[in-house]
Amino acid sequence: MTPSSPAPLTVIPPVSRQVCVVGAGYVGLTAAACLSHLGHRVRCLEADEHRLNQLRHGRVPIHEPGLDELVAEGMASGRLSFLDDTEQALRGAEVALLCVGTPPQPNGEPDLGHLAAAARQLARAAARDLIIVVKSTVPPGSCEALELIVAAEARAGVRIRVASSPEFLRESQAVADFLAPDRVVVGAEEREVAEVVVSLYPPGSQVVHCDRRGAELVKYAANTMLAVKISFANEVARLCEALGTDAATVLEGVGLDSRIGAAFLRPGPGYGGSCLPKDVAGFRAVGAALDVPTPVADAAERQNVLARESVTDKLRLSLGRLAGARIAVLGLAFKPGTDDTRDSPGVAIARWLVAAGAQLRCHDPLTGPMAGLGRWEPTPEAAVTGADATVITIGCEEFRHLDLTALAERMAGHVLIDAAGVIDLDAAAAAGLSVYGVGRGTALDFHPIVWAPLQWAHPVAVPTC
């Protein structure tokens, strides 16, 4: 049966609601703090005792600009609290947001076990009708399955409905993204449910209302599209390196096309983090489950691996060997402004270098030391001291403003792999450094002519009639 289009939503004036948020990770904590800032009364349910204790004492366990202030504001106003008792967290709540992790399994499919357990927990504790809003990234059909699960667990006379409203929060910009979203996606067949969900968000937000399967697929499709743009930029960069031209200029020319846009169209060591790798894998898993090929997503994932491998290839080419080489890796988070190292290109590159026998010293402005990645250093200067080569994996401000002359003096070698595209080439050359970037080629590359030399310019006989 083909689903019908959802009915248009009625605009509801701003209203303060009682909300339960399940999970105080990146998504849940940001949602809870922002909802309390918008005037809702929020009880955040967190099972991890250590994290719960931190939050109750006003300590935010993740790095996210602006989040500390919003948590403090919410707790001071009494609109935000942190609990480990489900019945207490649900007391008076009309809506519960599920912000539980759905990590990928080895086959790429998400593990929904924690999500189902949390939904059951809510259903058993709910003393009144409840709308469960799934913020977690899940494959299409998950909300329908959860609704069947909670219906079997709910108390007599209690009706629980499940809606989808995926999050689109960028780490290091999550607060701004929640309070000024470029769109709010709500998947709910019942207009009443959709209107309640929309009323949680900032007034005036652009709303996309669809069925639950559509909303669930939006998240996968959006992140896969971003991954495709990043992977395409790296594919262009590889061509530019082979041709000896500059990918930055080529991609600027591409991105100025209004049909394409410049966002995410920059080469680098590939994408990482908690969303894009997981959601590309999830998108491909949905295709596999439906027996629908996903060649574009498949290619994006493969190109992402090649982007990371190209960094180690440049090191091997410039140093002649990796075994025994002393290498400084600057950047272990997956991008600037966060301490998240999940699926980080920098971590993957560091692990490959260790496996190849290199001696590593690592530094990152926000992360801490990581087991198995060599020696941790508190500053970039300490990390590069005595290094044969330095690798920069993220474009944070600290690395953009490195003193290149001092860096060159501290290093034993002169090789600098700028995978993030943050180093001024003229300044680096003046400091005596050999910079190998992404999409700029290297001094050791041979750039062949693509076509057979001038074959097309040879005169040919023009047939006569």
C-alpha positions as CSV (number, residue, x, y, z in Angstrom):
1,M,0.0,0.0,0.0
2,T,1.4,3.4,-0.9
3,P,1.4,5.8,2.1
4,S,-0.5,9.0,1.7
5,S,1.1,12.4,2.2
6,P,0.8,13.7,5.8
7,A,-1.8,16.4,6.4
8,P,-0.4,20.0,6.7
9,L,0.6,20.9,10.2
10,T,-1.2,23.5,12.3
11,V,1.1,26.2,13.7
12,I,1.0,26.0,17.5
13,P,2.1,29.0,19.7
14,P,5.2,28.4,21.8
15,V,4.3,26.2,24.8
16,S,6.2,24.8,27.7
17,R,6.1,21.0,27.9
18,Q,7.3,18.4,30.3
19,V,9.9,16.3,28.5
20,C,12.0,13.3,29.4
21,V,15.3,12.8,27.5
22,V,16.8,9.4,27.5
23,G,20.6,9.4,27.2
24,A,23.0,12.2,28.1
25,G,25.5,11.8,25.3
26,Y,26.2,14.3,22.5
27,V,22.7,14.3,21.2
28,G,20.7,13.8,24.4
29,L,22.6,16.3,26.5
30,T,22.5,18.9,23.8
31,A,18.8,18.4,23.3
32,A,18.1,18.5,27.0
33,A,20.0,21.7,27.6
34,C,18.6,23.4,24.6
35,L,15.0,22.4,25.3
36,S,15.3,23.7,28.9
37,H,16.7,27.0,27.4
38,L,13.6,27.2,25.2
39,G,11.4,27.0,28.3
40,H,10.5,23.3,28.5
41,R,10.9,21.4,31.8
42,V,13.4,18.6,31.1
43,R,14.4,15.5,33.1
44,C,17.4,13.8,31.5
45,L,17.6,10.0,32.2
46,E,21.2,8.7,32.3
47,A,22.1,5.1,33.3
48,D,25.9,5.7,33.5
49,E,26.6,6.4,37.2
50,H,29.9,8.2,36.6
51,R,28.4,10.5,33.9
52,L,25.3,11.1,36.0
53,N,27.3,12.2,39.0
54,Q,29.4,14.6,36.9
55,L,26.2,16.2,35.5
56,R,24.6,16.5,38.8
57,H,27.6,18.5,40.0
58,G,27.4,20.7,36.9
59,R,30.3,19.2,35.1
60,V,29.7,18.6,31.4
61,P,31.7,15.4,30.3
62,I,31.9,16.3,26.6
63,H,33.5,19.3,24.8
64,E,30.8,21.2,23.0
65,P,31.0,25.1,22.7
66,G,28.2,26.7,24.7
67,L,26.9,23.5,26.3
68,D,28.4,24.1,29.7
69,E,26.6,27.5,29.9
70,L,23.2,26.1,28.9
71,V,23.5,23.2,31.4
72,A,24.3,25.6,34.2
73,E,21.4,27.9,33.1
74,G,18.9,25.0,33.0
75,M,20.0,23.6,36.4
76,A,19.9,27.0,38.0
77,S,16.4,27.7,36.7
78,G,15.1,24.3,37.9
79,R,14.0,23.4,34.3
80,L,16.8,20.8,33.8
81,S,17.6,17.9,36.1
82,F,19.4,14.6,35.7
83,L,18.0,11.3,37.1
84,D,18.5,7.6,37.0
85,D,15.0,6.6,37.9
86,T,12.7,6.1,34.9
87,E,9.3,6.6,36.7
88,Q,10.6,9.8,38.3
89,A,12.0,11.1,34.9
90,L,8.6,10.4,33.3
91,R,6.5,12.0,36.0
92,G,4.2,14.5,34.1
93,A,6.0,14.1,30.8
94,E,4.0,14.3,27.6
95,V,7.0,13.5,25.4
96,A,10.1,11.3,25.8
97,L,13.1,11.7,23.4
98,L,15.1,8.6,22.7
99,C,18.8,9.6,22.3
100,V,20.4,6.2,22.6
101,G,23.4,5.1,20.7
102,T,22.9,2.8,17.6
103,P,26.5,1.7,16.9
104,P,27.2,-0.2,13.7
105,Q,27.7,-3.9,13.7
106,P,30.5,-5.6,11.6
107,N,28.0,-5.9,8.7
108,G,27.2,-2.2,8.8
109,E,23.7,-2.6,10.3
110,P,23.1,-0.6,13.4
111,D,22.7,-2.3,16.8
112,L,19.2,-1.3,18.0
113,G,19.4,-3.4,21.2
114,H,19.9,-0.4,23.5
115,L,17.2,1.5,21.7
116,A,14.6,-1.3,22.2
117,A,15.6,-1.8,25.8
118,A,15.2,2.0,26.5
119,A,11.8,2.0,24.8
120,R,10.6,-1.0,26.9
121,Q,11.8,0.8,30.0
122,L,9.8,3.9,29.2
123,A,6.7,1.8,28.3
124,R,6.7,-0.1,31.6
125,A,7.1,3.1,33.6
126,A,4.7,5.4,31.8
127,A,1.6,6.2,33.9
128,R,0.0,8.3,31.2
129,D,-0.2,8.6,27.4
130,L,3.2,9.3,26.0
131,I,4.8,10.2,22.7
132,I,8.2,8.7,22.2
133,V,10.3,10.6,19.7
134,V,13.3,8.7,18.3
135,K,16.2,11.1,17.8
136,S,18.7,8.2,17.3
137,T,19.6,7.3,13.7
138,V,17.7,4.1,12.8
139,P,16.9,2.2,9.6
140,P,13.4,2.8,8.0
141,G,10.7,0.8,9.8
142,S,12.3,1.0,13.2
143,C,9.7,3.4,14.7
144,E,6.9,1.1,13.6
145,A,8.6,-1.9,15.2
146,L,9.2,0.1,18.4
147,E,5.5,1.1,18.5
148,L,4.6,-2.6,18.5
149,I,7.2,-3.3,21.2
150,V,6.0,-0.6,23.6
151,A,2.3,-1.4,23.0
152,A,3.0,-4.9,24.4
153,E,4.8,-3.4,27.4
154,A,2.5,-0.5,28.3
155,R,0.2,-0.5,31.3
156,A,-3.5,-0.9,30.7
157,G,-5.1,2.3,29.5
158,V,-1.8,3.9,28.6
159,R,-1.4,4.7,24.9
160,I,2.2,5.2,23.6
161,R,2.9,6.5,20.1
162,V,6.2,6.6,18.4
163,A,7.5,9.4,16.1
164,S,10.8,10.0,14.3
165,S,12.6,13.3,14.5
166,P,16.3,12.6,13.6
167,E,19.0,15.0,14.8
168,F,21.2,17.0,12.5
169,L,23.7,18.3,15.0
170,R,27.3,18.9,14.0
171,E,29.8,18.3,16.7
172,S,31.5,21.6,17.8
173,Q,28.3,23.4,16.5
174,A,25.6,21.3,18.1
175,V,24.1,24.1,20.3
176,A,23.8,26.5,17.4
177,D,22.4,23.8,15.2
178,F,19.6,22.9,17.7
179,L,18.6,26.5,18.5
180,A,18.8,27.7,14.8
181,P,18.1,24.5,12.8
182,D,18.1,24.7,9.0
183,R,15.2,22.2,9.1
184,V,13.3,20.1,11.5
185,V,12.2,16.7,10.2
186,V,9.2,15.0,11.8
187,G,8.0,11.6,10.9
188,A,4.5,10.9,12.2
189,E,1.4,9.8,10.4
190,E,-0.9,11.4,13.0
191,R,-1.0,15.2,12.7
192,E,-1.6,15.6,16.4
193,V,1.6,13.8,17.2
194,A,3.6,15.8,14.6
195,E,2.3,19.1,16.0
196,V,3.4,18.1,19.6
197,V,6.9,17.2,18.3
198,V,7.2,20.4,16.3
199,S,6.2,22.5,19.4
200,L,9.4,21.4,21.1
201,Y,11.6,23.2,18.6
202,P,12.4,26.9,18.2
203,P,9.5,28.8,16.8
204,G,9.8,29.5,13.1
205,S,11.8,26.5,12.2
206,Q,11.4,25.1,8.7
207,V,9.6,21.8,9.1
208,V,9.6,18.8,6.9
209,H,6.7,16.6,7.8
210,C,6.6,13.1,6.4
211,D,5.8,9.5,7.4
212,R,8.2,7.7,9.8
213,R,10.0,5.7,7.2
214,G,10.7,8.9,5.2
215,A,12.1,10.7,8.2
216,E,14.3,7.8,9.2
217,L,15.7,7.7,5.6
218,V,16.3,11.4,5.5
219,K,19.1,11.1,8.1
220,Y,20.9,8.3,6.3
221,A,20.5,10.0,2.9
222,A,21.7,13.5,4.2
223,N,24.8,12.2,5.8
224,T,25.6,9.9,2.9
225,M,25.3,12.9,0.6
226,L,27.8,14.8,2.7
227,A,30.1,11.8,2.6
228,V,29.8,11.6,-1.1
229,K,30.8,15.3,-1.5
230,I,33.8,14.8,0.8
231,S,34.8,11.7,-1.1
232,F,34.3,13.4,-4.5
233,A,36.5,16.3,-3.4
234,N,39.2,13.8,-2.5
235,E,38.8,12.0,-5.8
236,V,39.3,15.4,-7.6
237,A,42.3,16.0,-5.3
238,R,43.9,12.7,-6.4
239,L,43.5,13.7,-10.1
240,C,45.0,17.1,-9.3
241,E,48.0,15.5,-7.7
242,A,48.6,13.4,-10.7
243,L,48.3,16.4,-13.0
244,G,50.4,18.7,-10.8
245,T,47.6,21.3,-10.5
246,D,45.9,22.7,-7.4
247,A,42.7,21.1,-6.1
248,A,41.7,24.1,-4.0
249,T,41.3,26.2,-7.1
250,V,39.6,23.4,-9.1
251,L,37.1,22.7,-6.3
252,E,36.5,26.4,-5.8
253,G,35.4,26.6,-9.4
254,V,33.2,23.6,-8.9
255,G,31.7,24.8,-5.6
256,L,30.7,28.2,-7.1
257,D,28.1,26.4,-9.2
258,S,24.9,27.2,-7.3
259,R,23.6,23.7,-8.1
260,I,26.5,22.2,-6.2
261,G,27.7,24.5,-3.5
262,A,31.1,24.7,-1.7
263,A,30.1,23.1,1.6
264,F,32.0,19.8,2.3
265,L,33.8,20.2,-1.0
266,R,37.3,20.3,0.4
267,P,40.0,17.6,0.2
268,G,41.5,16.2,3.3
269,P,42.2,12.9,5.1
270,G,38.6,11.8,4.7
271,Y,35.5,12.0,6.9
272,G,35.1,10.5,10.4
273,G,33.2,11.0,13.6
274,S,30.1,9.4,15.1
275,C,27.7,10.1,12.2
276,L,29.0,10.0,8.6
277,P,30.9,6.6,8.7
278,K,28.0,5.0,10.7
279,D,25.3,6.4,8.5
280,V,27.0,5.6,5.2
281,A,27.3,2.0,6.5
282,G,23.6,2.1,7.6
283,F,22.5,3.5,4.2
284,R,24.4,0.7,2.5
285,A,22.9,-1.9,4.9
286,V,19.4,-0.6,4.1
287,G,20.1,-1.1,0.4
288,A,21.5,-4.6,1.0
289,A,18.4,-5.6,3.1
290,L,16.2,-4.4,0.3
291,D,18.4,-5.9,-2.4
292,V,18.8,-2.4,-3.9
293,P,22.4,-1.6,-5.0
294,T,24.0,1.5,-3.6
295,P,27.1,2.1,-5.8
296,V,27.4,5.8,-5.0
297,A,27.6,5.2,-1.2
298,D,29.9,2.2,-1.8
299,A,32.3,4.4,-3.8
300,A,32.2,7.1,-1.1
301,E,33.3,4.6,1.5
302,R,36.1,3.2,-0.7
303,Q,37.3,6.7,-1.5
304,N,37.4,7.6,2.2
305,V,39.8,4.7,2.8
306,L,41.9,5.8,-0.1
307,A,42.1,9.4,1.3
308,R,43.6,8.1,4.6
309,E,45.9,5.7,2.7
310,S,47.2,8.6,0.6
311,V,48.7,10.3,3.7
312,T,50.8,7.2,4.6
313,D,51.7,6.8,0.9
314,K,53.1,10.4,0.9
315,L,55.1,9.7,4.0
316,R,56.5,6.5,2.6
317,L,57.4,8.3,-0.7
318,S,59.1,11.3,1.0
319,L,60.9,9.4,3.7
320,G,61.8,6.3,1.8
321,R,60.7,4.1,4.7
322,L,58.3,4.1,7.6
323,A,59.9,1.5,9.9
324,G,61.9,3.3,12.5
325,A,60.9,6.7,11.2
326,R,60.1,9.3,13.9
327,I,56.8,10.9,13.0
328,A,54.7,13.6,14.8
329,V,51.0,13.3,14.3
330,L,49.1,16.6,15.1
331,G,45.4,15.9,15.4
332,L,43.6,12.9,16.8
333,A,40.0,14.2,16.9
334,F,38.0,13.7,13.7
335,K,37.7,17.4,13.2
336,P,38.5,20.8,14.8
337,G,36.6,21.9,17.9
338,T,35.8,18.5,19.4
339,D,37.4,15.9,21.5
340,D,35.7,13.1,19.6
341,T,38.1,10.5,18.2
342,R,35.4,8.0,16.9
343,D,36.4,6.8,13.4
344,S,39.0,9.7,13.2
345,P,41.2,9.8,10.2
346,G,44.1,10.9,12.4
347,V,43.7,7.9,14.7
348,A,43.5,5.6,11.7
349,I,46.6,7.1,10.1
350,A,48.5,6.9,13.5
351,R,47.5,3.2,13.9
352,W,48.7,2.4,10.4
353,L,52.0,4.1,11.0
354,V,52.5,2.2,14.3
355,A,51.8,-1.0,12.5
356,A,54.4,-0.1,9.9
357,G,57.0,0.3,12.6
358,A,57.1,4.1,12.9
359,Q,57.9,5.8,16.2
360,L,55.0,8.3,17.0
361,R,54.6,11.3,19.1
362,C,51.0,12.7,19.0
363,H,49.3,15.9,20.1
364,D,45.7,17.2,19.9
365,P,44.3,20.4,21.4
366,L,41.3,18.7,23.0
367,T,41.8,14.9,23.2
368,G,43.9,13.1,25.7
369,P,46.5,10.3,25.1
370,M,45.3,7.1,23.4
371,A,46.7,3.7,24.0
372,G,48.8,2.2,21.3
373,L,49.5,5.5,19.5
374,G,53.0,6.1,20.7
375,R,54.0,8.9,23.0
376,W,51.6,11.7,23.9
377,E,52.9,15.3,24.1
378,P,51.2,18.3,25.6
379,T,52.2,20.7,22.9
380,P,52.8,20.6,19.1
381,E,56.4,21.8,19.8
382,A,57.1,18.9,22.0
383,A,55.6,16.4,19.5
384,V,57.7,17.6,16.5
385,T,61.0,17.7,18.4
386,G,63.4,15.3,16.7
387,A,60.8,14.2,14.1
388,D,61.7,13.1,10.6
389,A,58.2,14.1,9.5
390,T,55.1,15.8,10.8
391,V,51.5,15.1,9.8
392,I,48.7,17.6,10.3
393,T,45.3,15.9,10.1
394,I,42.8,18.6,11.3
395,G,42.6,22.3,10.5
396,C,42.3,23.7,14.1
397,E,43.5,27.2,14.8
398,E,46.4,26.0,16.9
399,F,47.9,24.3,13.8
400,R,47.0,27.1,11.4
401,H,49.2,29.4,13.4
402,L,52.2,27.2,14.0
403,D,55.6,29.0,14.0
404,L,57.0,27.2,11.0
405,T,60.5,28.4,11.5
406,A,60.6,27.1,15.1
407,L,59.0,23.9,13.9
408,A,61.6,23.4,11.3
409,E,64.4,24.0,13.8
410,R,62.9,21.4,16.3
411,M,62.5,18.7,13.6
412,A,65.3,16.4,12.6
413,G,63.8,16.2,9.1
414,H,62.0,18.6,6.8
415,V,58.9,16.7,5.7
416,L,55.5,18.1,6.5
417,I,52.3,16.4,5.4
418,D,49.5,18.9,5.5
419,A,46.5,16.7,5.1
420,A,44.2,19.5,6.4
421,G,45.3,22.2,4.0
422,V,46.2,24.8,6.7
423,I,49.9,25.6,6.0
424,D,51.1,28.6,4.0
425,L,53.3,27.1,1.3
426,D,55.5,30.2,0.9
427,A,56.1,30.5,4.7
428,A,56.9,26.7,4.9
429,A,59.4,27.0,2.0
430,A,61.1,29.9,3.6
431,A,61.4,27.9,6.8
432,G,63.1,25.1,4.9
433,L,60.2,22.6,5.1
434,S,59.0,20.4,2.2
435,V,55.2,20.4,2.4
436,Y,53.1,17.7,0.8
437,G,49.5,18.5,0.8
438,V,46.3,16.9,-0.4
439,G,45.4,17.9,-4.0
440,R,48.6,19.9,-4.6
441,G,50.9,17.2,-5.8
442,T,54.4,16.7,-4.4
443,A,57.9,17.5,-5.7
444,L,58.5,13.8,-6.1
445,D,55.5,13.2,-8.4
446,F,55.8,12.7,-12.1
447,H,52.9,14.4,-13.9
448,P,52.3,12.7,-17.2
449,I,50.3,14.1,-20.1
450,V,46.9,12.5,-20.1
451,W,46.3,12.2,-23.9
452,A,48.7,10.6,-26.4
453,P,51.2,13.5,-27.1
454,L,49.6,15.9,-29.5
455,Q,48.0,13.0,-31.5
456,W,44.9,15.0,-31.8
457,A,46.7,17.9,-33.5
458,H,48.0,15.8,-36.4
459,P,46.4,16.7,-39.7
460,V,44.0,14.1,-41.1
461,A,42.7,13.7,-44.5
462,V,39.2,15.2,-45.0
463,P,37.0,12.8,-47.1
464,T,35.6,14.3,-50.2
465,C,32.1,13.7,-51.4
